[in-house]
Amino acid sequence: MLLKFLSLCADPVYLIDVNCFKPPENLKVTHQAVLEAWSRLKVYSGDDIEFQRRVLEKSGLAKVGTYLPEAINPCHCGAEPRTGLDSAMEECKMTCVGALQGLLLKTGLQPTDIDILVTTCSIYCPTPSMASMLVNHFKMRTDIQSYHLGGMGCANGVVAINLIRDLLQAHPNANAVFVTTEVTTPAYYKGKDRHRQVPNLLFRMGASAVLLSNNAVSWGSRVKYRLRHHERVHAGQSEESYKAIHYSPDAEGINGIYLGKNVVTEASRGLTKAMWAVGPKVLSLKEKVKVVMSMTSGLLKKRVHSFDATGSSVQHQPYIPTFSKSVDHFLIHAGGAKVLDGLGKALRLSDWDLEPSRAVLHDYGNVSSSTTWYTMGYIESLRGVQKGDMVMQIGVGSGIKVGVNVWQAMRDINDVHLTWQHRVPPEQCLKRADGTLRRQEQFVDVSSLTRIHDFGRMMSWVLLICITLVFYMSSILGVLFVDVTA
């Protein structure tokens, strides 16, 4: 209880800005180029190529538009991909330096103003670390707190916020920069195992840089979001979950990322546990009542067995709450079309809720731990975020690990990110004095219009809760009376 109280008293964590890396146009790759390059490798049969074609068609990736580094981009390397350390570092510097450089330009932050630096990449872990590479490149301070996180998969773009939050609690008035990427070059698979071929078809290059701080005074109106809630779940106790995604050699000793057929199932299970933890903090009163009613009904049905017309026992179907009634925007990990569909079904999300994540998958592919940050850029650029909006960020990765962050907008946001300028008509863009773009549309604050109804709604739901409790208490007492008289 003391730790809980102290956490409530801790300084809030604010998100100042985010910048996602936009690869150069000459690194665009097409489905046809990928299939032709794999055909020339003379490793795969016609059935293998047909399998790869089917995966690409159902992947959700654009036929022309996603990006790969020169070392493994068939438009540059042909049928001779280079996966060595030099090629990997070349990609790493391009994406991570590019993402951080863009963030510094957007915010006006100097490298010497950075107190905490956290980097993440799952497969590629060089020595010195990626964090050290950035410290060297940008000539940061000697007392900087720097950390690199490896092997944590696609969830780390969300899960690592927990670590950064803890670091900020230990360092008052600090600026923390989070750089997340997945270097695709060393993860490229050259073998025949179809489970390991799929990542080659889905993963693409990209990186994000995020500035967080606990010093709201110094940033003032520049602050975009406040971290309201954060939850993480690790399902690694289960063998099925632990082995669903892993990096390992195939039967011929060729390393690759293994994606099991149970990835969507295990990810949905982990997500369910995470949402049970975060649900009470964000769900509306109406949804909470429905959940309580469903749980009570389930307990009653266990007590009094129900049967259908055929005499079979009726299984209670628990109520799945609708988070879209309490959350305004969703940043879902765009791991693949099937992954998005599975997560959307588990959360009862509409196509409208999933469209930003599908746009990331279409235009940039699976950029691993950066996907949710690209999604944030899409929402700010094409939809806009109003002050007070709740933004739920969901990451899923190997382990299985699931992270959920809930951000609240501190102001209206209509920035046009470089990664999404191609989707925003030029006539809708206005240039600020600092060179950044925003959309022309102005938001209408409707909170004052709805505030008058809040009290009436609250009293209605208090009355509903009372009626519900009376109903179920009478039902329980009735069941107990039947048991006693029997």
Protein Blocks (a to p, Z undefined) as FASTA:
>chain_A
ZZmmmmmmpccdddfbdcdddddfklgccfklmmmmmmmnomacfklmmmmmmmmmmnop
afbhpacdfklmmklnomaccfbfklmmmmmmmmmmmmmmmmmmmnopafklpmbdcddd
fklccdddfklmmmmmnopafkbccdddehkljmlmmmmmmmmmmmmmmmghiacddddd
ddfklmpccbfbfklmmmmmmpccddddddddfblklnmmmpmbdcfbdcdddfklpmkl
mmmpccdddfkopacddddfklmmmmmmmmmmmmmmmmmmmmcfklmmmmmmmmmmmmmm
mmmccddfkopacddddddddfklmbfbdcdddfbfklmmmmmmmnopafklmmmmmmmm
mmnopnhjmmmmmmmmmmmmmnopaehiacddddddehiacdddddddfbdcfbdcfklm
mmpcfklpccdfkopacdfbdcddfklmmmmmmmmmmmmmmmmmmmmmmmmmmmmmmmmm
mmmmZZ
